[in-house]
Amino acid sequence: MKKLLVLSLAVLALGCGAFDCGTMRAQATVPVLMLSDIHFDPYADSSKLEALRAAPVSEWAKVLSAPSTAAVAEPCPSRGTDTNWALLQASLRAEHEKLAKPLFLTLSGDLMAHNFDCRFKTLAPKASEKEYSEFAAKTVAFVALELKQTFPGVPLYIALGNNDSGCANYREDEGSAFLQADAKTLAASVGNAGAGKQIVSEASDLGDYTVLLPKPISPTRLIVLQDVFAARVFNTCADATKPNTALAEKQIGWLLAQLSKARDAHEHVWVMAHMPPGIDIYNTMKSKKDVCGGEQPTMFLSSNLLGRTIGDFGDIITLALFGHLHTNEMRLYSDRAGKPAVPGKLVPSISPVNGNNPAFVVAEVDTHTSGLKDYAVIAAKDAASSVWSEEYRFSKVYGQSSYSAATLDAIMKAFAADRTGVAPMSHSYQQNFFTGDTLIHAAAMQLFWPQTVCSMTHSDVEGYRACACPAAK
């Protein structure tokens, strides 16, 4: 008995919760799969729409795999091609090949294709708004089902995006039938029976929910937001003419309550949403806004409430995860002096709609801190998606041992010091942020490199202007 007591005390002194310390040391990090912007297109073969509408989601794969009965027609204008059935299947195979058993999956929004409502209404002109909403919800459920079948038993955490709507892009109603249907999909995807009822209840309102990440990660709460309600161009389904900020403020109130509870419970936190807080540097530069002369830069969201809230909880938030831009980008959220910074990660898209190659992220998460330790971007060689390989790995490119606030701060200070954007580290970021770049995007980013760096480190207008204007001069 005495020997057992001594052994137990020794184990506890080493920080192991059980006798198998070797196993725990082996799980210092765990693998995680990160996806975003799948933009699945069920209209790629328009002849199958009515069969898809009639079939349960469990039969969609069979319908989509059947031979085409008519020529494929594009009913609405589009800037490119989204993810068709062949690409979705290829991406799922590649994800499983690169990481067969992740601890969990994240999907940071936009499961539905662009121009989803236009195409449905053109192909099914007699369908009601209710029938459209039902088909949109079925599309979300189908993408989730395909991921769950590819990774059985693995929790899947989904944030809805601006295209994931029961009425139109950037529009949604509080407590809509679409959100109520999606809430059930989100709960089923998590696969946690104990948390399912709460997820359905929370997500049915604004698409938001919270859940604990699985062990062996130390107690870490994932807070998921449907931040379309905070979008700069958001409107409700009922009224597309008047800007609406009340729902965004309600959402931030809910987020604050969840973060406060997590802080009181001594939990780490991940925040996941679709659109990143901060400056839309592309459209700010494209529209030639004179920010230094007093013009407002273009923002992704209607205010910086989300960015500021994330920055205010830097003591517990270990990662902020987003998508929306279809690019692989870094962010650092800390606009207030004395507040710990939060590392932000933008996940590249599966959809090749912007001319990018499809891509996803294989990440390593520190089980003790719940921080992002490292990640690799896995990309298709081209839009045909026949060959997928590692495009680059964070630790190799930047020589850092973790994707933390401290390492991002060091990287971004080096970026800022390189005012012309020609240093090897700056060039690596420019080259890798757009998957499959032919150097056109990298060259464009280099032209506005100081302003781009300021947008990576400042999510509010005042901070961005103070950073960018001296840089511009």
C-alpha positions as CSV (number, residue, x, y, z in Angstrom):
1,M,0.0,0.0,0.0
2,K,2.8,2.4,0.9
3,K,4.6,1.7,-2.5
4,L,1.3,2.3,-4.3
5,L,0.9,5.6,-2.5
6,V,4.4,6.7,-3.3
7,L,3.9,5.7,-6.9
8,S,0.7,7.7,-7.1
9,L,2.2,10.8,-5.7
10,A,5.1,10.5,-8.1
11,V,2.7,10.3,-11.0
12,L,0.8,13.3,-9.8
13,A,4.0,15.3,-9.4
14,L,4.8,14.6,-13.0
15,G,1.4,16.1,-14.0
16,C,-0.2,12.9,-15.3
17,G,-3.8,12.1,-14.4
18,A,-3.3,8.3,-14.8
19,F,-0.4,5.9,-14.6
20,D,0.1,5.8,-18.4
21,C,2.3,8.9,-18.6
22,G,3.9,7.7,-21.8
23,T,0.6,7.9,-23.5
24,M,-0.1,11.4,-22.2
25,R,3.3,12.6,-23.4
26,A,2.6,11.1,-26.8
27,Q,-0.5,13.3,-26.9
28,A,1.2,16.6,-26.4
29,T,-0.4,17.6,-29.6
30,V,-3.5,16.3,-31.4
31,P,-4.4,16.5,-35.2
32,V,-7.3,18.6,-36.3
33,L,-8.8,19.2,-39.8
34,M,-9.8,22.7,-40.7
35,L,-12.1,23.5,-43.6
36,S,-13.9,26.6,-45.0
37,D,-16.0,27.9,-47.9
38,I,-16.9,24.6,-49.5
39,H,-19.7,26.4,-51.5
40,F,-21.3,23.1,-52.6
41,D,-23.2,23.6,-55.9
42,P,-26.2,21.2,-56.3
43,Y,-27.1,23.0,-59.5
44,A,-24.0,21.9,-61.5
45,D,-26.3,19.5,-63.3
46,S,-29.5,21.4,-63.3
47,S,-31.5,18.4,-64.6
48,K,-31.2,16.9,-61.1
49,L,-32.8,19.7,-59.1
50,E,-36.2,18.2,-58.9
51,A,-34.9,14.8,-57.9
52,L,-32.8,16.4,-55.2
53,R,-35.8,18.4,-53.9
54,A,-37.9,15.2,-53.7
55,A,-35.2,13.0,-52.2
56,P,-34.1,12.8,-48.5
57,V,-30.6,14.1,-47.9
58,S,-29.4,10.5,-47.4
59,E,-30.3,9.8,-51.1
60,W,-28.6,12.9,-52.5
61,A,-25.3,11.1,-53.3
62,K,-27.1,8.5,-55.3
63,V,-29.0,11.2,-57.3
64,L,-25.8,13.3,-57.9
65,S,-23.9,10.2,-59.0
66,A,-26.5,9.2,-61.6
67,P,-25.9,9.9,-65.3
68,S,-26.9,13.4,-66.5
69,T,-30.2,13.6,-68.4
70,A,-29.7,17.0,-69.9
71,A,-27.0,19.5,-70.8
72,V,-25.6,21.5,-67.9
73,A,-26.9,25.1,-68.0
74,E,-25.8,28.0,-65.9
75,P,-28.9,30.0,-65.1
76,C,-27.3,33.0,-63.3
77,P,-24.2,35.1,-63.8
78,S,-21.2,33.8,-61.8
79,R,-17.6,35.0,-61.4
80,G,-16.3,31.4,-61.4
81,T,-17.1,27.8,-60.6
82,D,-17.9,26.6,-57.1
83,T,-17.6,23.0,-55.7
84,N,-19.5,20.5,-57.8
85,W,-20.1,16.9,-56.8
86,A,-16.9,15.6,-58.3
87,L,-14.8,18.2,-56.4
88,L,-16.6,17.6,-53.2
89,Q,-15.8,13.9,-53.4
90,A,-12.2,14.5,-54.4
91,S,-11.7,16.9,-51.4
92,L,-13.2,14.4,-49.0
93,R,-10.9,11.7,-50.3
94,A,-7.9,14.0,-50.0
95,E,-8.9,15.0,-46.4
96,H,-9.2,11.4,-45.3
97,E,-5.9,10.5,-47.0
98,K,-4.0,13.3,-45.4
99,L,-5.6,12.9,-41.9
100,A,-7.7,9.8,-41.5
101,K,-8.5,10.3,-37.8
102,P,-8.5,13.9,-36.7
103,L,-9.6,14.7,-33.1
104,F,-12.3,17.0,-34.6
105,L,-13.1,19.0,-37.7
106,T,-13.9,22.7,-38.1
107,L,-15.9,24.2,-40.9
108,S,-15.9,28.0,-40.8
109,G,-18.8,28.8,-43.0
110,D,-20.3,29.0,-46.5
111,L,-21.5,25.5,-47.2
112,M,-23.8,26.8,-50.0
113,A,-22.8,27.9,-53.5
114,H,-22.8,31.5,-54.6
115,N,-26.0,32.8,-56.3
116,F,-27.9,30.0,-54.6
117,D,-31.2,31.8,-54.5
118,C,-31.0,33.2,-58.0
119,R,-30.3,29.8,-59.5
120,F,-33.0,28.0,-57.5
121,K,-35.7,30.6,-58.4
122,T,-34.6,30.5,-62.1
123,L,-34.8,26.7,-62.2
124,A,-37.8,26.3,-60.0
125,P,-39.8,29.5,-60.7
126,K,-43.0,28.2,-59.1
127,A,-41.4,27.2,-55.8
128,S,-42.4,29.1,-52.7
129,E,-40.0,30.9,-50.3
130,K,-40.7,28.1,-47.8
131,E,-39.6,25.5,-50.4
132,Y,-36.4,27.5,-51.1
133,S,-35.6,27.6,-47.4
134,E,-36.1,23.9,-47.1
135,F,-33.8,23.2,-50.1
136,A,-31.1,25.5,-48.7
137,A,-31.3,23.7,-45.3
138,K,-31.1,20.3,-47.1
139,T,-27.9,21.5,-48.8
140,V,-26.3,22.4,-45.5
141,A,-27.3,19.0,-44.1
142,F,-25.9,17.2,-47.1
143,V,-22.5,18.7,-46.9
144,A,-22.4,17.9,-43.1
145,L,-23.6,14.4,-43.8
146,E,-20.8,13.8,-46.4
147,L,-18.2,15.0,-43.9
148,K,-19.6,12.8,-41.1
149,Q,-19.6,9.7,-43.3
150,T,-16.0,10.4,-44.3
151,F,-15.0,10.8,-40.7
152,P,-17.4,8.6,-38.7
153,G,-17.4,9.3,-35.0
154,V,-15.4,12.5,-35.3
155,P,-17.0,15.7,-34.0
156,L,-17.7,18.3,-36.7
157,Y,-18.1,21.9,-35.7
158,I,-19.8,24.1,-38.2
159,A,-20.2,27.9,-38.4
160,L,-22.7,29.2,-40.9
161,G,-21.6,31.8,-43.4
162,N,-23.2,34.7,-45.3
163,N,-24.2,32.4,-48.2
164,D,-25.8,30.0,-45.8
165,S,-29.2,31.6,-45.8
166,G,-32.8,30.7,-46.0
167,C,-33.6,33.7,-48.2
168,A,-30.6,35.4,-49.8
169,N,-26.9,36.2,-49.5
170,Y,-26.1,38.4,-46.4
171,R,-29.7,38.1,-45.3
172,E,-31.4,36.1,-42.6
173,D,-34.1,36.4,-39.9
174,E,-33.8,35.7,-36.2
175,G,-35.3,32.3,-35.4
176,S,-36.0,31.5,-39.1
177,A,-37.2,28.1,-40.2
178,F,-33.8,27.8,-42.0
179,L,-31.9,28.4,-38.7
180,Q,-34.2,26.0,-36.9
181,A,-33.5,23.2,-39.4
182,D,-29.7,24.0,-39.4
183,A,-29.6,23.9,-35.6
184,K,-30.5,20.2,-35.8
185,T,-27.8,19.6,-38.4
186,L,-25.2,21.5,-36.2
187,A,-26.2,19.4,-33.2
188,A,-26.0,16.1,-35.0
189,S,-22.6,17.1,-36.5
190,V,-21.1,17.6,-33.1
191,G,-22.2,14.1,-32.1
192,N,-22.5,14.9,-28.4
193,A,-25.8,13.7,-27.2
194,G,-25.4,15.6,-23.9
195,A,-24.9,18.9,-25.6
196,G,-27.3,18.3,-28.5
197,K,-30.4,19.8,-26.9
198,Q,-28.6,22.9,-25.8
199,I,-27.1,23.4,-29.3
200,V,-30.5,23.1,-30.9
201,S,-31.9,25.6,-28.5
202,E,-29.1,28.1,-29.0
203,A,-28.5,27.8,-32.7
204,S,-32.2,28.0,-33.6
205,D,-32.2,31.7,-32.6
206,L,-29.1,33.3,-34.4
207,G,-27.1,30.3,-35.4
208,D,-24.8,30.5,-32.4
209,Y,-23.8,27.7,-30.0
210,T,-21.1,26.7,-27.6
211,V,-19.6,23.3,-26.8
212,L,-16.5,21.9,-25.0
213,L,-13.8,20.5,-27.3
214,P,-13.0,16.8,-26.8
215,K,-10.3,15.4,-24.6
216,P,-7.3,15.1,-24.3
217,I,-7.4,18.9,-25.0
218,S,-7.5,20.7,-21.6
219,P,-10.9,22.2,-20.9
220,T,-11.6,24.4,-23.9
221,R,-14.8,26.0,-24.9
222,L,-15.6,26.5,-28.6
223,I,-17.9,29.4,-29.2
224,V,-19.5,29.5,-32.7
225,L,-21.1,32.5,-34.2
226,Q,-23.2,33.1,-37.3
227,D,-21.8,36.5,-37.8
228,V,-23.8,37.4,-40.9
229,F,-25.9,39.4,-38.5
230,A,-22.9,41.6,-38.0
231,A,-22.0,42.0,-41.7
232,R,-21.6,45.5,-43.0
233,V,-24.3,44.8,-45.7
234,F,-26.6,42.6,-43.6
235,N,-30.4,42.9,-43.9
236,T,-33.2,40.7,-42.7
237,C,-35.2,38.6,-45.1
238,A,-38.3,40.6,-44.4
239,D,-36.7,44.0,-45.1
240,A,-33.7,44.4,-47.5
241,T,-33.8,48.2,-47.4
242,K,-32.9,49.1,-43.9
243,P,-29.5,48.3,-42.2
244,N,-30.1,46.3,-39.0
245,T,-27.5,46.3,-36.2
246,A,-29.8,45.2,-33.3
247,L,-29.2,41.5,-33.9
248,A,-25.4,42.0,-34.0
249,E,-25.6,43.7,-30.7
250,K,-27.7,40.9,-29.3
251,Q,-25.2,38.4,-30.6
252,I,-22.3,40.2,-28.9
253,G,-24.2,40.2,-25.7
254,W,-24.6,36.5,-25.9
255,L,-20.9,36.1,-26.7
256,L,-19.9,38.2,-23.8
257,A,-22.0,36.1,-21.5
258,Q,-20.3,32.9,-22.8
259,L,-16.8,34.3,-22.5
260,S,-17.5,35.5,-18.9
261,K,-18.7,32.0,-18.0
262,A,-15.7,30.4,-19.5
263,R,-13.4,32.8,-17.7
264,D,-15.1,32.0,-14.4
265,A,-14.8,28.3,-15.1
266,H,-11.1,28.7,-15.9
267,E,-11.6,27.3,-19.5
268,H,-9.6,28.1,-22.6
269,V,-11.7,29.4,-25.5
270,W,-11.8,29.1,-29.3
271,V,-14.0,31.5,-31.2
272,M,-15.1,30.5,-34.7
273,A,-17.2,32.5,-37.2
274,H,-17.2,33.0,-40.9
275,M,-16.3,36.6,-41.5
276,P,-13.2,38.0,-39.8
277,P,-13.5,41.3,-37.9
278,G,-11.4,44.1,-39.3
279,I,-10.5,46.0,-42.5
280,D,-11.3,44.7,-45.9
281,I,-8.0,45.8,-47.4
282,Y,-8.7,44.6,-50.9
283,N,-11.9,46.7,-51.3
284,T,-10.3,49.6,-49.4
285,M,-7.4,49.7,-51.9
286,K,-9.6,48.9,-54.9
287,S,-11.9,51.8,-54.2
288,K,-8.9,54.1,-53.6
289,K,-10.3,55.3,-50.3
290,D,-8.2,58.2,-48.8
291,V,-8.1,56.7,-45.3
292,C,-5.3,59.1,-44.2
293,G,-7.4,62.0,-45.4
294,G,-10.4,60.9,-43.3
295,E,-12.3,58.4,-45.4
296,Q,-13.4,55.2,-43.7
297,P,-11.7,52.0,-44.8
298,T,-14.1,49.3,-45.9
299,M,-14.9,46.9,-43.1
300,F,-16.2,43.3,-43.2
301,L,-18.5,43.8,-40.3
302,S,-20.8,46.7,-39.4
303,S,-18.7,47.6,-36.4
304,N,-15.6,46.3,-34.6
305,L,-17.7,44.9,-31.7
306,L,-16.6,41.3,-32.4
307,G,-12.9,42.2,-32.9
308,R,-12.9,44.3,-29.7
309,T,-14.6,41.6,-27.7
310,I,-12.1,39.0,-28.8
311,G,-9.3,41.3,-27.9
312,D,-10.8,41.9,-24.4
313,F,-10.6,38.2,-23.6
314,G,-7.1,37.5,-24.8
315,D,-6.4,36.0,-21.4
316,I,-8.6,33.0,-22.3
317,I,-9.0,32.9,-26.1
318,T,-6.3,30.8,-27.6
319,L,-7.5,31.0,-31.2
320,A,-10.0,32.9,-33.4
321,L,-10.9,30.9,-36.5
322,F,-12.5,32.4,-39.7
323,G,-12.9,31.9,-43.4
324,H,-14.8,34.0,-46.0
325,L,-11.8,35.4,-48.0
326,H,-10.9,32.0,-49.5
327,T,-7.3,32.7,-48.7
328,N,-4.8,31.5,-46.1
329,E,-4.2,34.5,-43.8
330,M,-3.0,35.5,-40.4
331,R,-4.5,38.0,-37.9
332,L,-3.6,39.3,-34.5
333,Y,-6.4,40.8,-32.4
334,S,-5.2,43.3,-29.9
335,D,-6.2,46.9,-30.2
336,R,-6.1,47.9,-26.6
337,A,-3.0,48.6,-24.6
338,G,-2.2,46.1,-21.9
339,K,-4.6,43.4,-23.3
340,P,-3.2,40.0,-24.3
341,A,-3.4,39.5,-28.0
342,V,-5.3,36.7,-29.7
343,P,-4.0,34.8,-32.7
344,G,-6.4,34.7,-35.7
345,K,-6.4,32.1,-38.5
346,L,-8.2,32.4,-41.8
347,V,-8.7,29.0,-43.5
348,P,-8.5,28.7,-47.3
349,S,-11.5,27.5,-49.4
350,I,-12.4,24.3,-51.0
351,S,-14.3,26.3,-53.7
352,P,-12.1,27.4,-56.6
353,V,-14.5,30.2,-57.5
354,N,-11.9,33.0,-57.2
355,G,-9.4,31.2,-59.4
356,N,-7.6,29.7,-56.4
357,N,-6.8,26.0,-56.1
358,P,-9.0,24.1,-53.6
359,A,-7.3,23.8,-50.2
360,F,-7.7,22.8,-46.5
361,V,-5.6,22.8,-43.4
362,V,-4.2,20.0,-41.3
363,A,-3.3,21.4,-37.9
364,E,-1.7,20.3,-34.6
365,V,-3.2,21.6,-31.4
366,D,-1.4,21.7,-28.1
367,T,-3.4,19.6,-25.6
368,H,-2.2,21.6,-22.6
369,T,-2.7,25.1,-23.8
370,S,-5.3,24.4,-26.6
371,G,-3.2,26.7,-28.8
372,L,-2.4,26.0,-32.4
373,K,1.0,24.5,-32.5
374,D,1.5,24.1,-36.3
375,Y,-0.4,23.7,-39.5
376,A,0.1,22.7,-43.1
377,V,-2.0,23.8,-46.1
378,I,-2.9,20.9,-48.3
379,A,-3.9,22.1,-51.8
380,A,-5.1,20.6,-55.1
381,K,-2.7,20.9,-58.0
382,D,-5.4,22.6,-60.0
383,A,-9.2,23.0,-60.0
384,A,-9.5,19.5,-61.4
385,S,-8.4,18.3,-57.9
386,S,-6.7,15.1,-59.1
387,V,-3.5,15.6,-57.0
388,W,-3.4,17.1,-53.5
389,S,-0.1,17.9,-51.7
390,E,1.3,20.0,-49.0
391,E,1.7,23.5,-50.3
392,Y,3.6,24.8,-47.2
393,R,4.0,24.3,-43.5
394,F,3.9,27.2,-41.0
395,S,6.8,26.0,-38.8
396,K,9.1,25.5,-41.9
397,V,8.3,28.9,-43.5
398,Y,8.5,31.0,-40.4
399,G,10.8,29.0,-38.2
400,Q,8.4,29.2,-35.2
401,S,7.4,26.4,-32.9
402,S,3.8,27.6,-32.3
403,Y,1.1,29.7,-33.9
404,S,0.7,31.9,-30.8
405,A,0.2,35.6,-30.1
406,A,3.9,35.9,-29.3
407,T,5.1,34.3,-32.5
408,L,2.6,36.2,-34.7
409,D,3.7,39.4,-33.0
410,A,7.3,38.7,-33.9
411,I,6.4,37.8,-37.5
412,M,4.2,40.8,-38.0
413,K,6.9,43.2,-36.6
414,A,9.3,41.7,-39.1
415,F,6.6,42.3,-41.8
416,A,6.1,45.9,-40.7
417,A,9.9,46.6,-40.7
418,D,10.0,45.4,-44.3
419,R,8.3,48.4,-45.7
420,T,8.7,47.4,-49.4
421,G,7.7,43.8,-48.8
422,V,10.7,42.2,-50.5
423,A,12.2,40.3,-47.6
424,P,12.0,36.5,-47.9
425,M,9.5,36.1,-45.0
426,S,7.2,38.8,-46.5
427,H,7.5,37.2,-49.9
428,S,6.6,33.8,-48.5
429,Y,3.4,35.3,-47.0
430,Q,2.5,37.1,-50.2
431,Q,3.0,33.9,-52.2
432,N,1.2,31.5,-49.9
433,F,-1.9,33.5,-49.0
434,F,-3.6,32.8,-52.3
435,T,-3.5,29.0,-53.0
436,G,-2.1,28.2,-56.4
437,D,-1.0,31.8,-57.0
438,T,0.8,32.6,-60.3
439,L,2.4,35.5,-58.5
440,I,-0.2,38.0,-59.7
441,H,-1.9,38.2,-56.3
442,A,1.5,38.3,-54.5
443,A,2.7,41.2,-56.7
444,A,-0.6,43.1,-56.0
445,M,-0.2,42.6,-52.2
446,Q,3.4,43.8,-52.3
447,L,2.2,47.1,-53.8
448,F,0.2,47.8,-50.6
449,W,2.3,45.8,-48.2
450,P,2.4,48.3,-45.3
451,Q,-1.3,48.8,-45.4
452,T,-1.8,45.0,-45.6
453,V,0.3,44.4,-42.5
454,C,-1.6,47.1,-40.7
455,S,-4.9,45.3,-41.5
456,M,-3.4,42.1,-40.1
457,T,-2.6,43.7,-36.7
458,H,-5.5,46.3,-36.3
459,S,-9.2,45.4,-36.6
460,D,-10.5,48.9,-35.7
461,V,-10.6,52.0,-37.9
462,E,-8.6,54.2,-35.5
463,G,-5.8,51.6,-34.9
464,Y,-5.6,50.9,-38.6
465,R,-5.4,54.6,-39.6
466,A,-2.7,55.3,-37.0
467,C,-0.7,52.3,-38.4
468,A,-1.4,52.7,-42.1
469,C,-1.0,56.4,-42.6
470,P,2.5,56.8,-41.3
471,A,3.3,53.7,-43.3
472,A,1.8,55.2,-46.4
473,K,3.8,58.4,-46.0
